[in-house]
Amino acid sequence: MKAGKSGLQLIADNYDAFAVRALAARSAMLSLDMMYYLWRDDNTGRLLLREVVRAADRGVKVRLLLDDINPRSTDATYLALDGHPNIQLRLFNATGMRNSRVLRALELVARMFAMTRRMHNKAWIVDGKVAIVGGRNIGDAYFDAAETNFRDLDLLLLGPAAEQTRAIFERFWTCSVADPIRRLNNAKARKLGPLLAPIDGEASSRMLETIKHESLDAYIAATSSMHWTHGARVISDPPEKVAGNRRRNWLMHELLPVIEAARHHVEVVSPYFIPGRRGTKAFRRLIARKVKISVLTNSLAATDVAAVHGGYANYRRRLLRLGVELFELQRFRPKEQISVFGSKGASLHTKAFSVDDRVGFVGSFNFDPRSVSLNSEMGVLFEDAALVTKLRERFESEKSPETSFRVVLRGGRLHWIGNDENDRLQDYVHEPGAGILRRLIATVVRFLPLESQL
C-alpha cells in the first residue's frame, strides 16, 4: 500500500477475472460484500458461490445484494444461502410474488415501468480494503467457460478506491428497495450443499485449474501491473435513481464533462451504444474542435440484444457523416484466442472510455438510454497515464480488422471492412454474419418508439 494512493490493476483476461474473485474470497478475514446485476446458476456461478460459503464457514461475514432480474424459477438457493449464520442476502427492486411464475409474470406487467429500473452495479469487496469493479456479472460467459463468451474489463482496487466501493455498497444495502429474502419469502430453506454442486464436474475442474496462484497477494505480485494514483474515484448512481426519486442521469452528469473536455481524442467501448440526441450533439461539438472520436460496439451478429442494435442503427449514418469512427466487434474469435473449452463465439461486454492520454473509465455504464436514465450504474474514473495507455492499447487491438469491422459510408451506403474467419480482408455491404431473425428484430425496433427503454 502507498499512503493516500489507490492501487488499480486492469483485469482483461476472463480466466484472471474468475481467479481473482476466487482468490479474493479465499483471502477474506472479516467481511465479503458483493453486489451484482446477474449471478448465473451455472458452473462458474456455483464455483464462486462455493468460495463465498467457504469464507462464511471460516467466520467471514458475507452480504450478497442481487438485482431481482436474476432468472431463477424459485428462491431455493437464495433461502439456503441466507440460512447460513454468516450470510445475509437481499434482493434489489424485487417482485412480491415469489412462489408462482404466473403471478410473478403478472406483477411484472402490472409494475412494468417500475420493474424496468434495475441495479446494474457490479462489485466484489473484501474486508473493505480490496474491491473488484467493472462490467462482468457472474456466470460462464464472463469467464471463458461458455460457447459464446463476453470480452470484458474489471479493475482490481486497493486503498481509498476500495473504501469508496464499500461506501457505495453500504448505501445500496441499506436503501428502501433492498429487501431481505426472508421478508419476501419465509419458506423453509433447503440444504445448501446440493445447490452448489457443479452442473458439469469436468468443466468445473478445468475451470479451477485456471487459478494459478496460491493467494491474492501472490497474484498481484506475479502480475506486477498495479498502478498507484491519487487520481481515482469510484462513482455510482444513487439507489434512489431506480425508484425515480432522483434526477435520471446522475452518472452522466459526472462523465459527460470529462468527455467534453477532450482536446485530442476520445475512445469509447460500449456493447450497447445509442448516443441519443444529446450524445450526438456532444460528438458534433468535439469534432468541430478537431477531436478524433472512435467508438467500438457490437456487430449485429455479436450482440446479445438485437433490439438495442436496432436503436444504434438509427444513429450509424449520422455519426459517420459527422466524422465519428465506428468499429463493430465480429462474432467469431481469432483462432489463437480460442479457450480451453472450445469456445469460438465472442460478444463485447466492456464498458470503458479514454480521453486523450490522461483520463480513463471502466465500469458498468453503457452509452445508451437505459444506463443514462433507468438503471443504477457504477465505475472507476481515473487519471493515470500508464493505465490509460493500457486501456488504449486494448482498444487498438480490439478494433483491428482481425477482431472488428470498420464501418464506413460510401455513396450513402454502409460497408463493413474486416477479415473473415480465414483472415482474408472482406468488404461487406450487409450486416456480416447476422441471421434473418436478428436482422428482422433490429429493423422493426428502428421504427418503434422504444429508444428510452433500450
ChimeraX attribute file (.defattr): number of C-alpha atoms within 10 A of each C-alpha:
attribute: neighborCount
match mode: 1-to-1
recipient: residues
	/A:1	9
	/A:2	11
	/A:3	9
	/A:4	11
	/A:5	17
	/A:6	23
	/A:7	23
	/A:8	26
	/A:9	19
	/A:10	20
	/A:11	20
	/A:12	16
	/A:13	16
	/A:14	23
	/A:15	20
	/A:16	16
	/A:17	24
	/A:18	26
	/A:19	24
	/A:20	21
	/A:21	22
	/A:22	21
	/A:23	20
	/A:24	23
	/A:25	30
	/A:26	19
	/A:27	17
	/A:28	24
	/A:29	15
	/A:30	15
	/A:31	19
	/A:32	26
	/A:33	25
	/A:34	22
	/A:35	27
	/A:36	22
	/A:37	23
	/A:38	21
	/A:39	22
	/A:40	17
	/A:41	21
	/A:42	20
	/A:43	24
	/A:44	27
	/A:45	19
	/A:46	22
	/A:47	23
	/A:48	21
	/A:49	20
	/A:50	20
	/A:51	17
	/A:52	27
	/A:53	22
	/A:54	14
	/A:55	24
	/A:56	24
	/A:57	14
	/A:58	13
	/A:59	16
	/A:60	21
	/A:61	20
	/A:62	25
	/A:63	22
	/A:64	21
	/A:65	24
	/A:66	26
	/A:67	20
	/A:68	20
	/A:69	20
	/A:70	14
	/A:71	10
	/A:72	14
	/A:73	11
	/A:74	12
	/A:75	17
	/A:76	18
	/A:77	19
	/A:78	24
	/A:79	23
	/A:80	18
	/A:81	27
	/A:82	22
	/A:83	18
	/A:84	17
	/A:85	12
	/A:86	18
	/A:87	22
	/A:88	20
	/A:89	23
	/A:90	25
	/A:91	23
	/A:92	26
	/A:93	23
	/A:94	21
	/A:95	17
	/A:96	13
	/A:97	16
	/A:98	15
	/A:99	13
	/A:100	11
	/A:101	13
	/A:102	10
	/A:103	14
	/A:104	16
	/A:105	13
	/A:106	13
	/A:107	15
	/A:108	18
	/A:109	12
	/A:110	11
	/A:111	12
	/A:112	11
	/A:113	11
	/A:114	15
	/A:115	19
	/A:116	15
	/A:117	21
	/A:118	24
	/A:119	29
	/A:120	23
	/A:121	30
	/A:122	26
	/A:123	28
	/A:124	24
	/A:125	27
	/A:126	24
	/A:127	20
	/A:128	22
	/A:129	18
	/A:130	24
	/A:131	27
	/A:132	27
	/A:133	27
	/A:134	27
	/A:135	29
	/A:136	29
	/A:137	23
	/A:138	23
	/A:139	23
	/A:140	24
	/A:141	22
	/A:142	24
	/A:143	24
	/A:144	27
	/A:145	24
	/A:146	21
	/A:147	14
	/A:148	21
	/A:149	24
	/A:150	24
	/A:151	22
	/A:152	25
	/A:153	24
	/A:154	28
	/A:155	24
	/A:156	23
	/A:157	28
	/A:158	23
	/A:159	20
	/A:160	21
	/A:161	28
	/A:162	28
	/A:163	20
	/A:164	19
	/A:165	28
	/A:166	23
	/A:167	14
	/A:168	21
	/A:169	24
	/A:170	12
	/A:171	13
	/A:172	19
	/A:173	25
	/A:174	12
	/A:175	13
	/A:176	13
	/A:177	17
	/A:178	20
	/A:179	18
	/A:180	19
	/A:181	21
	/A:182	17
	/A:183	9
	/A:184	16
	/A:185	17
	/A:186	9
	/A:187	12
	/A:188	11
	/A:189	18
	/A:190	16
	/A:191	15
	/A:192	19
	/A:193	12
	/A:194	9
	/A:195	18
	/A:196	19
	/A:197	15
	/A:198	19
	/A:199	15
	/A:200	10
	/A:201	11
	/A:202	10
	/A:203	17
	/A:204	18
	/A:205	13
	/A:206	13
	/A:207	22
	/A:208	15
	/A:209	11
	/A:210	13
	/A:211	18
	/A:212	12
	/A:213	15
	/A:214	10
	/A:215	18
	/A:216	20
	/A:217	12
	/A:218	13
	/A:219	17
	/A:220	15
	/A:221	12
	/A:222	10
	/A:223	9
	/A:224	10
	/A:225	14
	/A:226	18
	/A:227	17
	/A:228	21
	/A:229	18
	/A:230	16
	/A:231	13
	/A:232	22
	/A:233	18
	/A:234	23
	/A:235	20
	/A:236	23
	/A:237	26
	/A:238	21
	/A:239	27
	/A:240	17
	/A:241	21
	/A:242	23
	/A:243	19
	/A:244	14
	/A:245	10
	/A:246	13
	/A:247	13
	/A:248	22
	/A:249	18
	/A:250	18
	/A:251	21
	/A:252	18
	/A:253	12
	/A:254	14
	/A:255	14
	/A:256	12
	/A:257	11
	/A:258	15
	/A:259	22
	/A:260	15
	/A:261	13
	/A:262	21
	/A:263	15
	/A:264	15
	/A:265	17
	/A:266	25
	/A:267	21
	/A:268	25
	/A:269	26
	/A:270	21
	/A:271	31
	/A:272	30
	/A:273	24
	/A:274	27
	/A:275	20
	/A:276	17
	/A:277	10
	/A:278	9
	/A:279	14
	/A:280	17
	/A:281	13
	/A:282	16
	/A:283	23
	/A:284	18
	/A:285	14
	/A:286	21
	/A:287	18
	/A:288	12
	/A:289	12
	/A:290	14
	/A:291	21
	/A:292	19
	/A:293	22
	/A:294	18
	/A:295	19
	/A:296	28
	/A:297	30
	/A:298	28
	/A:299	26
	/A:300	27
	/A:301	24
	/A:302	24
	/A:303	25
	/A:304	19
	/A:305	17
	/A:306	24
	/A:307	23
	/A:308	24
	/A:309	28
	/A:310	25
	/A:311	30
	/A:312	24
	/A:313	17
	/A:314	18
	/A:315	17
	/A:316	18
	/A:317	19
	/A:318	13
	/A:319	18
	/A:320	15
	/A:321	12
	/A:322	16
	/A:323	18
	/A:324	22
	/A:325	17
	/A:326	22
	/A:327	26
	/A:328	28
	/A:329	29
	/A:330	31
	/A:331	24
	/A:332	21
	/A:333	21
	/A:334	17
	/A:335	12
	/A:336	6
	/A:337	10
	/A:338	15
	/A:339	18
	/A:340	12
	/A:341	13
	/A:342	13
	/A:343	19
	/A:344	18
	/A:345	18
	/A:346	26
	/A:347	25
	/A:348	25
	/A:349	25
	/A:350	27
	/A:351	27
	/A:352	29
	/A:353	25
	/A:354	26
	/A:355	23
	/A:356	20
	/A:357	19
	/A:358	15
	/A:359	22
	/A:360	28
	/A:361	25
	/A:362	26
	/A:363	28
	/A:364	30
	/A:365	28
	/A:366	23
	/A:367	22
	/A:368	23
	/A:369	21
	/A:370	23
	/A:371	26
	/A:372	20
	/A:373	20
	/A:374	25
	/A:375	24
	/A:376	28
	/A:377	27
	/A:378	27
	/A:379	27
	/A:380	23
	/A:381	22
	/A:382	22
	/A:383	19
	/A:384	19
	/A:385	16
	/A:386	12
	/A:387	23
	/A:388	21
	/A:389	17
	/A:390	13
	/A:391	22
	/A:392	21
	/A:393	11
	/A:394	12
	/A:395	20
	/A:396	11
	/A:397	12
	/A:398	21
	/A:399	23
	/A:400	15
	/A:401	21
	/A:402	21
	/A:403	23
	/A:404	27
	/A:405	30
	/A:406	19
	/A:407	22
	/A:408	20
	/A:409	14
	/A:410	8
	/A:411	6
	/A:412	9
	/A:413	10
	/A:414	17
	/A:415	19
	/A:416	22
	/A:417	20
	/A:418	26
	/A:419	18
	/A:420	20
	/A:421	14
	/A:422	9
	/A:423	13
	/A:424	10
	/A:425	14
	/A:426	15
	/A:427	15
	/A:428	15
	/A:429	12
	/A:430	12
	/A:431	15
	/A:432	21
	/A:433	15
	/A:434	16
	/A:435	11
	/A:436	8
	/A:437	10
	/A:438	18
	/A:439	18
	/A:440	13
	/A:441	16
	/A:442	21
	/A:443	18
	/A:444	12
	/A:445	21
	/A:446	19
	/A:447	12
	/A:448	10
	/A:449	9
	/A:450	12
	/A:451	20
	/A:452	14
	/A:453	16
	/A:454	20
